[in-house]
C-alpha cells in the first residue's frame, strides 16, 4: 500500500514532485482523498477507515488535508493541485458547501467521479455549478442533533432550565444541520427546556469554553449544553467544571472521537453522538469502487450513529462500538 499524505506547508516545487506521475501507476487505480484536517481525531478515524477500505479493495490512495477546518481557500488550492495527478476518483470532505465547486467542476469535466464525504455538499447548488456528485456518504447530521436532544430530554426529565447550543463554523452545512436538528427535537420532547443562546463556536475548543463561561454567568439556571462537535464539547466541559458545576450540567457533543471517549470514561463529558467516521471512510471507498465498476449506488448513504455514554461503553454490548476509534 503506497500512501502519500501531503501537508500544505510544502513548497510548490516539492508538492509538484510529490504529485508527479500517473494516478494509475502499477496498474492500480489511485483514489484522491481530500479531508478537512488531521488535527481533529474525527478525521484521523476516517482516514483509518479509508486506509483499511483501500487495502481490502486492492487499490491505492493519496491523501491531503489542510491545517484546520477553517482553511477554506487553502483547501481549494489543495484540491486543484490534486487534480494534476488525475486520480480515478475524488473523495472530498469540503469545508463548506461552495468552496470546492470550481475544483470539483473541473474534476467532473475530466470525467473523474466526485464523492461527497461526510455530507458537506448541497446537491442542488453543486448541480448548478456543473458538478456531478456520484454519491454522498456520511451521517444524517439533523438526526444526530435530534438524538442529542432525545438524550438530553431523558437526562433532564422533569427539570426546567436553560440550554445552550454551540454551533460549528458559521455557514457550514454540517454544523447547521446538527444545531437545527437538536433545537427542533428539543422543542418537541422537552418544551420546559429553553434554548437561551445558539452561537457559532467555529469548531474551536477555547471559543466554546468562552461561550460557556459567558452563558453560565448570564444564565445561572443552565442545565444543558449541546455542541455541534466534540472539540467544542470538551471546551464547554472544562468551563462547567471550572465553575464548580461538574455533573450538574448535561454536556453533549457530536462525533465520538477518541478525546471525547476518554472524557466520557473519566466522568466529565456526559455523552457524544458518535458519527462512526471510521465506517464512513471505509464505506466511501467500497462505494467508490462500485461506481468505477459501472454499478449503481444510492445517491445518499447515511451511516448509523450511536449515543456514547459511560454506561454504553462499560456494557460493551452494542455492535457499533467496534467502529468507535
C-alpha positions, 0 to 999 in steps of 0.5 A: 500500500503506497500512501502519500499524505501531503501537508500544505506547508510544502513548497510548490516545487516539492508538492509538484514532485510529490504529485508527479506521475500517473494516478494509475501507476502499477496498474492500480487505480489511485483514489484522491482523498481530500479531508478537512484536517488531521488535527481533529481525531474525527478525521484521523478515524476516517482516514483509518477507515479509508486506509483499511477500505483501500487495502481490502479493495486492492487499490491505492490512495493519496491523501491531503488535508489542510491545517484546520477546518477553517482553511477554506481557500487553502483547501481549494488550492489543495484540491486543484493541485490534486487534480494534476495527478488525475486520480480515478476518483475524488473523495472530498470532505469540503469545508463548506458547501461552495468552496470546492465547486470550481475544483470539483467542476473541473474534476467532473469535466475530466470525467473523474467521479466526485464523492461527497464525504461526510455530507458537506455538499448541497446537491442542488447548488453543486448541480448548478455549478456543473458538478456531478456528485456520484454519491454522498456518504456520511451521517444524517447530521439533523438526526444526530442533533435530534438524538442529542436532544432525545438524550438530553430530554431523558437526562433532564426529565422533569427539570426546567432550565436553560440550554445552550447550543454551540454551533460549528463554523458559521455557514457550514452545512454540517454544523447547521444541520446538527444545531437545527436538528437538536433545537427542533427535537428539543422543542418537541420532547422537552418544551420546559427546556429553553434554548437561551443562546445558539452561537457559532463556536467555529469548531474551536475548543477555547471559543466554546469554553468562552461561550460557556463561561459567558452563558453560565454567568448570564444564565445561572439556571443552565442545565444543558449544553449541546455542541455541534462537535466534540472539540467544542464539547470538551471546551464547554466541559472544562468551563462547567467544571471550572465553575464548580458545576461538574455533573450538574450540567448535561454536556453533549457533543457530536462525533465520538472521537477518541478525546471525547471517549476518554472524557466520557470514561473519566466522568466529565463529558456526559455523552457524544453522538458518535458519527462512526467516521471510521465506517464512513471512510471505509464505506466511501471507498467500497462505494467508490469502487462500485461506481468505477465498476459501472454499478449503481449506488444510492445517491445518499448513504447515511451511516448509523450513529450511536449515543456514547455514554459511560454506561454504553461503553462499560456494557460493551454490548452494542455492535457499533462500538467496534467502529468507535476509534 
